[in-house]
Structures are given as C-alpha cells and as structure tokens.
C-alpha cells in the first residue's frame, strides 16, 4: 500500500524517534540533512543507526521507515550507517542528476551485500530542490531504484524566486510537471510537498485536497498534528473502495476467460486505464 502520510523526524532527537512510530503516520522520514546541524551529523547518524537496529524488518512492521540522507559523499556515509533490514528506503536530498542516483546505487549495492540483503531491496526517492533538478526530472525518474519523486518547494523557491500566494497557484506548473514525469516513467505518483503552517489545519485540508486532485498521492508532514488530516484526505471511502474492487474483479475475470473486453457491474466498459485508476484507489484503502 502507498503511504498516505510521511512524518519528518529529526535524526538527532532520540526521544522523538521513539515516539514517532505511534503518531499515526504511514511512513517516517528520519532526517539526517536539513534538520541536523553540520556539527551533529555524525552523532545523528549513530543515533538513527542504533534505533533502526532495534526495529523489526521492513516487511514485519506497519510503518515504512525512510531516511533522508545528505547529498554527495556525506550521504554515502549515511547509507553505510543506516542500511539494514528495518529500512524501506532513502530519500536523497538535493538530487541534481541521474548520475547522483547511479553513484548512490553503487554504494547501496555494496552495503546490501555486506548486510545480507537482496540487491535492490533499498528503495530511493529523489528530492527535487532546484530548477536544474526539475528540468532533469524525466531522467531522474528513470534512475536506479527510484520509486517516487518528491519536490522540496522551500529550497526550490529559494533557487527560483517563486513566492506562492494563498492558493499556491505559482507552483501549479512545476507540480503538474512532476506528476506527468512520474506517470511517464511508470513509477508511483509523487509525494505531495510539506506545508510549513502546522496550525491552520483547514488550510492544510484544502491544499491537500487540491494536491490529490492534481495527481499526488500522500503528503509529507512536519508536525504530528498534520497527520490525521492528510490521512483522511488520501483515504477513499467505503463506496469508492467497493466500486474499485468490482472493477478489478470484473477485469481480472475477463482476462482469465480470454476476453478482451470487460464490463463492470454498472454495464460500463472497463479498459486498462480504468483498472489502473481502480488499483490506485485500492492501494490507499485501509
């Protein structure tokens, strides 16, 4: 199932790490990058590595565990410390090109082998945080291990001078671009960007609903108070889930019988596009 919510947690805050699994998020992003001062990077890396070693393997726990690693060689050191059975994947901060992902893949392959993990088991989400990264998004989306994309709008705004208004329309072109790139690369839909205003939950709901309509699935959160709203927006209701199950069942039955056309319970034709949308709904069902 695709996570509906990702909660950022500072890597140098053990007390927050130990509470984070019970906050209700579908996934955690343990941050070794912006949330950690340069002087505390090594300490944070050790804290996170020790915490991860206490947890069950990724397939045996309900919350996905991601680590946002630093760019470049510092990120490679992060990987060597934190990769283990509990980790779902890493988010590569400030990804600039597919070459960054190839270099990361080499390190991940080396570490997986040493840890006795299957090659490719650690997934990657590149963070697009510059104009160059957005323009190269199509190549980045096809990089090794990439399963989703995420845009870091704070850094991107600093790079481009984009200053969003109340309705955030200034981001519309970039957001649509990342959704289209993800679909073209046949990876999962992108993770919606954070909202730094964690007190105005109604505004969070409105913007999250708009992002869902734009094709994003799931959203990153900077505060536990945001999780319930994000989960609710991305959770389809029972009627929608039931209709999606009917579509998939009808399509699978038609394919099993060798029929090229499926007809749903409502008498409508079902094609591959309809089924893909139904499977996306089911991936968010709880």
Legacy VTK file of the C-alpha trace (Angstrom):
# vtk DataFile Version 3.0
C-alpha trace
ASCII
DATASET POLYDATA
POINTS 286 float
0.000 0.000 0.000
1.173 3.509 -0.766
1.698 5.652 2.328
-0.801 8.460 2.782
1.377 10.400 5.224
5.122 10.774 5.793
6.235 12.373 9.067
9.619 14.085 9.208
11.577 13.338 12.388
14.990 14.870 13.228
17.698 12.237 13.303
19.437 13.752 16.306
16.379 13.623 18.593
16.171 10.110 20.152
13.128 10.992 22.245
11.181 11.987 19.103
12.306 8.886 17.232
10.976 6.599 19.965
7.576 8.329 19.915
7.299 8.698 16.146
6.086 5.179 15.361
2.935 5.803 17.382
1.969 9.117 15.775
-0.329 7.598 13.137
1.763 8.267 10.036
2.060 5.540 7.413
5.742 6.356 6.958
8.528 8.205 8.739
11.269 10.263 7.123
14.135 10.308 9.595
16.120 13.391 8.649
19.905 13.451 8.572
20.026 16.531 6.352
18.433 19.948 6.980
17.098 19.106 10.448
20.585 18.296 11.743
23.305 20.911 12.308
26.600 20.189 10.496
28.420 19.618 13.771
25.934 16.923 14.786
25.778 14.914 11.547
27.959 12.051 12.797
26.108 11.868 16.118
22.716 11.821 14.370
23.879 9.074 12.032
24.851 6.914 15.011
21.566 7.599 16.820
19.495 6.637 13.771
21.549 3.511 13.026
21.187 2.258 16.598
17.445 2.983 16.615
16.877 1.151 13.329
18.698 -1.927 14.650
16.085 -2.273 17.410
13.169 -2.498 14.952
11.626 -5.401 13.017
12.358 -5.983 9.351
10.560 -3.700 6.903
8.019 -6.338 5.909
7.071 -7.010 9.533
6.083 -3.510 10.597
3.130 -1.327 9.553
5.124 1.929 9.245
7.575 2.444 6.405
10.943 3.803 7.536
12.836 6.184 5.272
15.980 8.168 5.971
16.625 11.480 4.250
20.325 11.375 3.515
22.683 14.193 2.673
23.846 14.765 -0.909
27.223 13.539 -2.115
29.838 11.688 -0.087
28.217 12.639 3.207
25.097 10.832 2.058
27.134 7.768 1.162
28.399 7.711 4.744
24.784 7.965 5.912
23.904 4.935 3.797
26.775 2.855 5.170
25.495 3.514 8.673
21.724 3.169 8.367
21.019 0.453 5.796
19.598 -2.669 7.407
16.529 -4.914 7.460
14.216 -2.280 9.004
14.813 0.348 6.345
12.358 0.774 3.469
14.477 3.268 1.584
16.371 6.524 1.453
15.375 9.971 0.246
18.272 11.662 -1.489
18.318 15.353 -0.632
19.146 17.836 -3.378
19.269 15.310 -6.186
20.622 17.092 -9.247
21.019 14.381 -11.886
20.712 10.698 -12.636
24.482 10.496 -12.078
23.819 11.179 -8.378
21.467 8.199 -8.334
23.922 5.902 -10.081
26.604 6.764 -7.540
24.130 6.114 -4.723
23.115 2.799 -6.309
26.738 1.630 -6.283
27.030 2.345 -2.552
23.660 0.772 -1.759
24.583 -2.383 -3.670
27.842 -2.651 -1.748
26.104 -2.154 1.621
23.244 -4.540 0.818
25.736 -7.277 0.038
27.560 -6.742 3.331
24.276 -6.690 5.252
22.959 -9.853 3.604
20.071 -8.001 1.946
18.754 -8.693 -1.530
20.173 -6.382 -4.163
17.750 -3.554 -4.857
15.806 -4.003 -1.625
16.509 -0.427 -0.509
14.297 1.959 -2.484
15.095 5.559 -3.411
13.027 8.748 -3.552
14.942 11.680 -5.070
14.142 15.137 -3.698
13.953 17.771 -6.443
15.024 21.021 -4.829
16.461 23.163 -7.616
15.491 24.411 -11.060
18.092 22.089 -12.588
16.590 19.084 -10.821
13.066 19.900 -12.015
14.251 20.299 -15.597
16.040 16.937 -15.362
13.127 15.220 -13.623
12.379 12.926 -16.565
15.884 11.437 -16.423
15.927 11.357 -12.624
12.627 9.455 -12.558
14.210 6.620 -14.559
17.266 6.373 -12.299
18.140 3.148 -10.440
15.844 2.191 -7.548
13.600 5.261 -7.944
10.032 4.517 -6.844
8.636 8.036 -6.353
9.622 11.687 -6.618
9.205 14.494 -4.117
9.638 18.235 -4.598
11.310 20.337 -1.921
9.469 23.573 -2.509
11.254 25.632 0.155
14.646 25.113 -1.468
13.155 25.358 -4.940
11.556 28.670 -4.046
14.905 29.988 -2.836
16.533 28.834 -6.079
13.903 30.270 -8.429
12.393 33.195 -6.548
8.929 31.630 -6.690
6.827 33.072 -3.864
3.455 31.325 -3.550
0.273 33.185 -2.720
-2.698 31.949 -0.720
-3.853 29.439 -3.352
-0.287 28.319 -4.272
-1.041 28.605 -7.984
2.553 29.670 -8.580
3.574 26.049 -8.031
0.973 24.606 -10.416
3.210 24.198 -13.466
6.010 22.501 -11.535
3.624 20.225 -9.650
1.907 19.164 -12.878
5.303 18.521 -14.474
6.381 16.181 -11.670
3.072 14.279 -11.808
3.386 13.836 -15.579
7.033 12.781 -15.348
6.148 10.160 -12.719
3.335 8.750 -14.834
5.515 8.647 -17.946
8.263 6.806 -16.054
5.683 4.327 -14.677
6.725 4.984 -11.080
4.358 5.699 -8.202
2.699 9.122 -8.053
4.807 11.777 -6.322
4.633 12.610 -2.627
2.998 15.996 -2.051
5.215 18.707 -0.534
5.106 19.816 3.078
3.043 22.676 4.451
5.095 24.654 6.965
1.955 26.087 8.617
1.006 23.283 11.008
-1.514 25.345 12.973
-4.023 26.072 10.194
-5.412 22.589 9.621
-8.309 23.785 7.463
-5.897 25.375 5.035
-3.882 22.152 5.123
-7.009 20.201 4.215
-7.847 22.477 1.287
-4.334 22.376 -0.131
-4.049 18.603 0.365
-7.353 18.050 -1.437
-6.096 20.207 -4.309
-2.843 18.233 -4.473
-4.794 14.965 -4.534
-6.832 16.276 -7.482
-3.574 17.174 -9.232
-2.359 13.566 -9.055
-0.232 13.473 -5.903
-0.680 10.541 -3.535
0.292 11.029 0.093
1.879 14.065 1.701
4.917 14.821 3.813
4.201 16.321 7.247
6.447 18.368 9.502
4.251 18.056 12.610
2.158 15.199 14.071
-0.914 17.472 14.097
-0.996 17.317 10.295
-1.134 13.532 10.023
-4.835 12.916 10.675
-5.912 15.481 8.074
-3.564 14.110 5.416
-4.597 10.516 6.134
-8.260 11.415 5.858
-7.861 13.212 2.541
-5.995 10.306 0.961
-8.229 7.548 2.343
-11.002 6.571 -0.118
-14.433 5.963 1.390
-16.036 2.526 1.545
-18.227 3.058 -1.519
-15.236 4.120 -3.635
-13.209 1.120 -2.477
-16.075 -1.279 -3.171
-16.537 0.122 -6.682
-12.796 -0.198 -7.341
-12.807 -3.829 -6.186
-15.717 -4.569 -8.537
-13.823 -3.052 -11.467
-10.668 -5.062 -10.776
-12.629 -8.289 -10.212
-14.539 -7.880 -13.483
-11.390 -7.068 -15.425
-9.401 -9.976 -13.981
-12.273 -12.382 -14.715
-12.458 -11.197 -18.320
-8.716 -11.615 -18.806
-8.796 -15.105 -17.251
-11.531 -16.100 -19.697
-9.584 -14.746 -22.635
-11.999 -11.885 -23.294
-10.530 -8.605 -24.490
-13.346 -6.534 -23.073
-14.635 -6.392 -19.512
-17.964 -4.996 -18.424
-18.469 -3.684 -14.911
-21.484 -4.271 -12.662
-22.957 -0.977 -13.883
-22.782 -2.087 -17.510
-19.882 0.184 -18.448
-16.866 -0.940 -20.432
-13.660 -1.400 -18.425
-10.323 -0.736 -20.095
-6.754 -0.708 -18.805
-6.908 2.970 -17.805
-9.990 2.385 -15.668
-8.322 -0.586 -13.995
-5.132 1.360 -13.262
-7.171 4.019 -11.513
-9.074 1.366 -9.541
-5.834 -0.268 -8.426
-4.557 3.122 -7.245
-7.690 3.527 -5.130
-7.146 0.083 -3.604
-3.520 0.920 -2.837
-4.823 3.624 -0.470
-7.603 1.576 1.122
-7.308 0.892 4.840
LINES 1 287
286 0 1 2 3 4 5 6 7 8 9 10 11 12 13 14 15 16 17 18 19 20 21 22 23 24 25 26 27 28 29 30 31 32 33 34 35 36 37 38 39 40 41 42 43 44 45 46 47 48 49 50 51 52 53 54 55 56 57 58 59 60 61 62 63 64 65 66 67 68 69 70 71 72 73 74 75 76 77 78 79 80 81 82 83 84 85 86 87 88 89 90 91 92 93 94 95 96 97 98 99 100 101 102 103 104 105 106 107 108 109 110 111 112 113 114 115 116 117 118 119 120 121 122 123 124 125 126 127 128 129 130 131 132 133 134 135 136 137 138 139 140 141 142 143 144 145 146 147 148 149 150 151 152 153 154 155 156 157 158 159 160 161 162 163 164 165 166 167 168 169 170 171 172 173 174 175 176 177 178 179 180 181 182 183 184 185 186 187 188 189 190 191 192 193 194 195 196 197 198 199 200 201 202 203 204 205 206 207 208 209 210 211 212 213 214 215 216 217 218 219 220 221 222 223 224 225 226 227 228 229 230 231 232 233 234 235 236 237 238 239 240 241 242 243 244 245 246 247 248 249 250 251 252 253 254 255 256 257 258 259 260 261 262 263 264 265 266 267 268 269 270 271 272 273 274 275 276 277 278 279 280 281 282 283 284 285
